[in-house]
Amino acid sequence: MTYWIINSLIVIALCVLFAGVLIPQILLIAYRRNLFDEVDERKIHKGLIPRLGGIAFEPVILLSLALLTGINLIMGYSQFSNAFIEHSVLLIAGFCSIQMLYLVGIADDLIGIKYRAKFVVQIICAVLLIVGGCWFDTLGGVLGITDWSPWVGMPFTAIIIVFIINAINLIDGIDGLASGLSSIATIIYGISFFVMGDYAYAMVSFATFGVLVPFFYYNVFGDVKKHSKIFMGDTGSLTIGLLLAVLGTKLFTHSGFVATEFHPAVLAFSPLIIPAFDVCRVYTVRIRHHRSPFLPDKNHIHHKFLAAGMKPRTAMVSIISISAFFTLVNFALSTVLNINLIVIFDILVWIGFNSWLNKRIKKVGGSTVS
């Protein structure tokens, strides 16, 4: 146990260090080459800000894990590499998928890519992951479903993976929001996998958390005038979305969840409730108003908080706090309630909260689409 605790702390430290060194270099290149996020009526920020922070994510995570694997082998410890070899098929599929989305994200951040092309690549990535063994072979009693046919489970998994990727991508609307929500999820995933003894996925979770820490600092506390502020862009949100989709799916279907008191659905998806519920609401509103669900607007949860009179940073802290509240309450309810009752509870609370928020917006004279 001590061995894995030490490695967990080291992989976090390595990712913080490498990302902390790489992000300023990305900023330097972006300002020298005039690679900035375009400002339009939907954007909240002012000034020229690079959106290439996500370029650091994948290389830093892979470098840190590879370096730590090498260090363990040199010191004569094979446990670290053996943990990854045990899941080699899915890890290879995951690497290929992340690499494809990473390249698509870079292209989108630099020159722009149509959403249909990104959607196709996301489906290909989902198929690769499913072939690698990442799919829902059970729903664990959600909706009364336990085991089901692969012909149902695999397409369902593809939908969920694409859904989570886009949920993280779409929630990235104000400073610190996507990285803050994702950080909470990766911490919970890392601890959960650690407790269950699945150290490979725990290391990936902690590495992802580590790379998000310095990005959060530059994204939230960076100064535009000092050229120290940066966005993650599609490169970052797509990469993190895919990682969370894989980790969440593996946690949900993990046989070791019996070692905890919590239902696997609570562990896997409670940290993703805010982005998941928000994208469902936004798509529903767009369809109801006869608009394409894939065309952007200003109707996300962070837009509503801003319309209600909050400042961006206050809105970010509030949304992350609400996410933490949902997660903690669900953990507590999971020990005494059926998972379906918890889902109903979450939906009712979300509907009630949005109703209150809409009234608040009307009261202060803000504007958004209900």
LODRENZA-13973 format. One line per field, with one value per residue (C-alpha): residue in three letters; z, x, y. Coordinates in steps of 0.25 Angstrom, whole numbers, padded with zeros to 4 digits. Last residue first. Example, Ala and Ser with C-alpha at 12.3 -4.5 7.8 and 13.67 -1.06 7.14 Angstrom:
resn: [SER, ALA];
c3: [0029, 0031];
c1: [0055, 0049];
c2: [-0004, -0018];
***
This chain:
resn: [SER, VAL, THR, SER, GLY, GLY, VAL, LYS, LYS, ILE, ARG, LYS, ASN, LEU, TRP, SER, ASN, PHE, GLY, ILE, TRP, VAL, LEU, ILE, ASP, PHE, ILE, VAL, ILE, LEU, ASN, ILE, ASN, LEU, VAL, THR, SER, LEU, ALA, PHE, ASN, VAL, LEU, THR, PHE, PHE, ALA, SER, ILE, SER, ILE, ILE, SER, VAL, MET, ALA, THR, ARG, PRO, LYS, MET, GLY, ALA, ALA, LEU, PHE, LYS, HIS, HIS, ILE, HIS, ASN, LYS, ASP, PRO, LEU, PHE, PRO, SER, ARG, HIS, HIS, ARG, ILE, ARG, VAL, THR, TYR, VAL, ARG, CYS, VAL, ASP, PHE, ALA, PRO, ILE, ILE, LEU, PRO, SER, PHE, ALA, LEU, VAL, ALA, PRO, HIS, PHE, GLU, THR, ALA, VAL, PHE, GLY, SER, HIS, THR, PHE, LEU, LYS, THR, GLY, LEU, VAL, ALA, LEU, LEU, LEU, GLY, ILE, THR, LEU, SER, GLY, THR, ASP, GLY, MET, PHE, ILE, LYS, SER, HIS, LYS, LYS, VAL, ASP, GLY, PHE, VAL, ASN, TYR, TYR, PHE, PHE, PRO, VAL, LEU, VAL, GLY, PHE, THR, ALA, PHE, SER, VAL, MET, ALA, TYR, ALA, TYR, ASP, GLY, MET, VAL, PHE, PHE, SER, ILE, GLY, TYR, ILE, ILE, THR, ALA, ILE, SER, SER, LEU, GLY, SER, ALA, LEU, GLY, ASP, ILE, GLY, ASP, ILE, LEU, ASN, ILE, ALA, ASN, ILE, ILE, PHE, VAL, ILE, ILE, ILE, ALA, THR, PHE, PRO, MET, GLY, VAL, TRP, PRO, SER, TRP, ASP, THR, ILE, GLY, LEU, VAL, GLY, GLY, LEU, THR, ASP, PHE, TRP, CYS, GLY, GLY, VAL, ILE, LEU, LEU, VAL, ALA, CYS, ILE, ILE, GLN, VAL, VAL, PHE, LYS, ALA, ARG, TYR, LYS, ILE, GLY, ILE, LEU, ASP, ASP, ALA, ILE, GLY, VAL, LEU, TYR, LEU, MET, GLN, ILE, SER, CYS, PHE, GLY, ALA, ILE, LEU, LEU, VAL, SER, HIS, GLU, ILE, PHE, ALA, ASN, SER, PHE, GLN, SER, TYR, GLY, MET, ILE, LEU, ASN, ILE, GLY, THR, LEU, LEU, ALA, LEU, SER, LEU, LEU, ILE, VAL, PRO, GLU, PHE, ALA, ILE, GLY, GLY, LEU, ARG, PRO, ILE, LEU, GLY, LYS, HIS, ILE, LYS, ARG, GLU, ASP, VAL, GLU, ASP, PHE, LEU, ASN, ARG, ARG, TYR, ALA, ILE, LEU, LEU, ILE, GLN, PRO, ILE, LEU, VAL, GLY, ALA, PHE, LEU, VAL, CYS, LEU, ALA, ILE, VAL, ILE, LEU, SER, ASN, ILE, ILE, TRP, TYR, THR, MET];
c3: [-0083, -0093, -0086, -0082, -0069, -0063, -0048, -0045, -0058, -0056, -0042, -0047, -0057, -0046, -0037, -0049, -0051, -0037, -0037, -0049, -0044, -0031, -0038, -0047, -0035, -0027, -0038, -0040, -0025, -0025, -0037, -0029, -0017, -0004, 0009, 0006, -0008, -0001, 0006, -0007, -0015, -0005, -0006, -0021, -0023, -0013, -0020, -0033, -0026, -0021, -0035, -0040, -0029, -0031, -0046, -0044, -0034, -0044, -0055, -0047, -0044, -0048, -0052, -0066, -0062, -0055, -0067, -0076, -0067, -0068, -0083, -0091, -0099, -0112, -0120, -0132, -0129, -0124, -0138, -0135, -0135, -0122, -0115, -0121, -0115, -0102, -0101, -0105, -0094, -0084, -0087, -0088, -0074, -0068, -0073, -0069, -0055, -0053, -0056, -0042, -0039, -0051, -0047, -0032, -0032, -0043, -0036, -0024, -0011, 0001, -0004, -0006, -0015, -0025, -0029, -0041, -0048, -0058, -0053, -0051, -0065, -0071, -0062, -0065, -0080, -0081, -0072, -0081, -0093, -0087, -0083, -0097, -0103, -0093, -0095, -0110, -0111, -0104, -0091, -0089, -0085, -0077, -0074, -0085, -0074, -0079, -0080, -0065, -0061, -0048, -0054, -0066, -0062, -0048, -0054, -0064, -0053, -0046, -0058, -0061, -0047, -0048, -0061, -0054, -0042, -0051, -0060, -0047, -0041, -0055, -0053, -0038, -0039, -0024, -0021, -0011, -0022, -0033, -0024, -0019, -0034, -0039, -0028, -0030, -0045, -0044, -0035, -0045, -0056, -0050, -0047, -0061, -0068, -0059, -0057, -0066, -0072, -0084, -0084, -0081, -0095, -0097, -0084, -0088, -0102, -0097, -0088, -0099, -0108, -0098, -0094, -0108, -0111, -0098, -0102, -0115, -0108, -0097, -0107, -0116, -0104, -0098, -0084, -0069, -0059, -0063, -0053, -0058, -0052, -0046, -0048, -0063, -0068, -0079, -0081, -0090, -0089, -0095, -0105, -0116, -0108, -0107, -0122, -0125, -0116, -0123, -0136, -0131, -0126, -0140, -0146, -0137, -0139, -0154, -0152, -0143, -0154, -0151, -0148, -0152, -0140, -0129, -0138, -0143, -0129, -0125, -0136, -0133, -0118, -0122, -0131, -0120, -0109, -0117, -0120, -0106, -0101, -0110, -0105, -0091, -0094, -0099, -0088, -0076, -0068, -0075, -0067, -0053, -0057, -0060, -0046, -0039, -0046, -0035, -0038, -0036, -0051, -0053, -0044, -0051, -0064, -0060, -0054, -0067, -0075, -0066, -0066, -0081, -0084, -0075, -0080, -0094, -0093, -0085, -0091, -0104, -0095, -0092, -0107, -0106, -0106, -0100, -0107, -0099, -0093, -0088, -0088, -0102, -0109, -0116, -0122, -0118, -0126, -0117, -0120, -0128, -0131, -0134, -0123, -0113, -0116, -0115, -0102, -0096, -0100, -0093, -0081, -0081, -0083, -0069, -0060, -0068, -0066, -0051, -0048, -0056, -0048, -0035, -0038, -0042, -0030, -0020, -0027, -0027, -0012, -0009, -0017, -0010, 0004, 0000];
c1: [-0142, -0134, -0125, -0127, -0124, -0134, -0130, -0143, -0144, -0131, -0135, -0147, -0139, -0129, -0141, -0146, -0132, -0131, -0144, -0141, -0127, -0133, -0144, -0133, -0124, -0135, -0140, -0126, -0125, -0138, -0132, -0119, -0127, -0126, -0118, -0103, -0105, -0111, -0098, -0090, -0101, -0101, -0086, -0086, -0098, -0091, -0078, -0085, -0092, -0079, -0073, -0084, -0083, -0068, -0069, -0081, -0073, -0061, -0070, -0077, -0092, -0104, -0114, -0110, -0096, -0101, -0110, -0098, -0090, -0102, -0102, -0111, -0102, -0103, -0094, -0100, -0100, -0115, -0119, -0130, -0145, -0148, -0151, -0138, -0130, -0136, -0135, -0120, -0117, -0124, -0117, -0104, -0106, -0110, -0097, -0088, -0094, -0095, -0081, -0076, -0088, -0084, -0074, -0075, -0091, -0092, -0083, -0092, -0085, -0082, -0068, -0061, -0073, -0068, -0057, -0064, -0062, -0073, -0076, -0061, -0057, -0068, -0064, -0049, -0052, -0062, -0053, -0041, -0049, -0054, -0040, -0035, -0047, -0046, -0031, -0030, -0044, -0037, -0030, -0031, -0018, -0015, 0000, 0002, 0004, -0007, -0016, -0013, -0014, -0021, -0032, -0026, -0012, -0015, -0025, -0014, -0005, -0014, -0020, -0007, -0007, -0022, -0019, -0007, -0016, -0026, -0016, -0009, -0023, -0025, -0013, -0014, -0027, -0027, -0041, -0037, -0028, -0038, -0048, -0037, -0033, -0047, -0051, -0039, -0041, -0056, -0052, -0041, -0051, -0061, -0049, -0043, -0057, -0060, -0047, -0050, -0063, -0069, -0063, -0077, -0078, -0065, -0068, -0082, -0077, -0067, -0077, -0088, -0078, -0074, -0089, -0093, -0082, -0086, -0100, -0096, -0087, -0097, -0109, -0102, -0094, -0106, -0111, -0107, -0114, -0125, -0136, -0135, -0121, -0119, -0104, -0105, -0097, -0087, -0085, -0072, -0057, -0051, -0042, -0052, -0061, -0049, -0047, -0062, -0062, -0050, -0057, -0070, -0062, -0055, -0069, -0074, -0061, -0064, -0079, -0075, -0067, -0053, -0046, -0032, -0023, -0032, -0039, -0026, -0021, -0034, -0033, -0019, -0023, -0035, -0027, -0016, -0027, -0033, -0019, -0015, -0028, -0027, -0013, -0018, -0030, -0021, -0010, -0019, -0010, 0002, -0001, -0001, 0011, 0019, 0017, 0019, 0032, 0041, 0056, 0060, 0062, 0048, 0042, 0049, 0045, 0030, 0031, 0036, 0026, 0014, 0020, 0023, 0009, 0002, 0010, 0009, -0007, -0009, 0001, -0007, -0019, -0014, -0015, -0026, -0018, -0024, -0025, -0034, -0048, -0054, -0069, -0070, -0084, -0083, -0070, -0055, -0046, -0036, -0022, -0010, -0002, 0011, 0019, 0007, 0004, 0019, 0021, 0008, 0012, 0025, 0018, 0009, 0021, 0028, 0016, 0011, 0024, 0024, 0009, 0010, 0023, 0016, 0004, 0012, 0020, 0009, 0002, 0016, 0017, 0003, 0006, 0018, 0011, 0000];
c2: [0115, 0123, 0134, 0149, 0156, 0166, 0163, 0156, 0149, 0143, 0139, 0132, 0124, 0120, 0115, 0107, 0102, 0097, 0090, 0083, 0079, 0074, 0066, 0059, 0056, 0050, 0042, 0037, 0034, 0026, 0018, 0015, 0009, 0017, 0015, 0014, 0021, 0033, 0037, 0036, 0043, 0055, 0056, 0056, 0066, 0075, 0074, 0078, 0089, 0094, 0094, 0102, 0112, 0114, 0116, 0126, 0134, 0134, 0138, 0149, 0146, 0155, 0144, 0145, 0140, 0128, 0125, 0126, 0116, 0106, 0107, 0115, 0124, 0118, 0108, 0099, 0084, 0083, 0089, 0099, 0097, 0104, 0090, 0084, 0095, 0094, 0079, 0080, 0090, 0082, 0069, 0077, 0082, 0069, 0063, 0075, 0076, 0061, 0057, 0055, 0047, 0038, 0027, 0026, 0027, 0018, 0008, 0007, 0011, 0003, -0001, -0014, -0018, -0008, -0018, -0024, -0011, -0008, 0006, 0009, 0005, 0014, 0026, 0024, 0023, 0034, 0043, 0041, 0044, 0057, 0061, 0059, 0066, 0078, 0080, 0080, 0087, 0099, 0098, 0113, 0122, 0134, 0138, 0149, 0159, 0168, 0155, 0152, 0137, 0134, 0125, 0119, 0119, 0113, 0103, 0099, 0096, 0087, 0080, 0072, 0066, 0062, 0054, 0048, 0044, 0037, 0030, 0025, 0020, 0013, 0005, 0003, -0005, -0009, -0006, 0005, 0011, 0011, 0019, 0028, 0031, 0032, 0042, 0051, 0050, 0054, 0066, 0071, 0069, 0079, 0089, 0087, 0090, 0102, 0108, 0120, 0121, 0113, 0099, 0092, 0089, 0080, 0073, 0069, 0066, 0055, 0050, 0048, 0042, 0032, 0029, 0027, 0017, 0010, 0008, 0003, -0008, -0011, -0014, -0024, -0028, -0034, -0030, -0032, -0024, -0015, -0010, 0004, 0004, -0009, -0010, -0006, -0018, -0021, -0006, -0005, -0003, -0016, -0011, -0013, -0004, 0006, 0006, 0008, 0020, 0026, 0024, 0031, 0042, 0044, 0044, 0055, 0063, 0063, 0067, 0078, 0085, 0087, 0100, 0105, 0105, 0100, 0091, 0085, 0083, 0077, 0067, 0063, 0061, 0053, 0044, 0042, 0040, 0028, 0022, 0023, 0017, 0005, 0003, 0004, -0005, -0016, -0014, -0015, -0025, -0019, -0006, -0012, -0021, -0008, -0002, -0015, -0018, -0011, -0013, 0002, 0003, -0003, 0007, 0019, 0014, 0013, 0027, 0032, 0026, 0031, 0045, 0045, 0040, 0050, 0062, 0058, 0057, 0070, 0080, 0083, 0086, 0100, 0104, 0114, 0127, 0139, 0153, 0162, 0160, 0148, 0144, 0138, 0137, 0150, 0147, 0148, 0138, 0130, 0134, 0129, 0141, 0134, 0141, 0141, 0126, 0122, 0129, 0123, 0109, 0111, 0116, 0103, 0094, 0096, 0096, 0084, 0076, 0080, 0077, 0064, 0060, 0063, 0056, 0044, 0044, 0045, 0033, 0026, 0028, 0023, 0011, 0007, 0010, 0000];
***
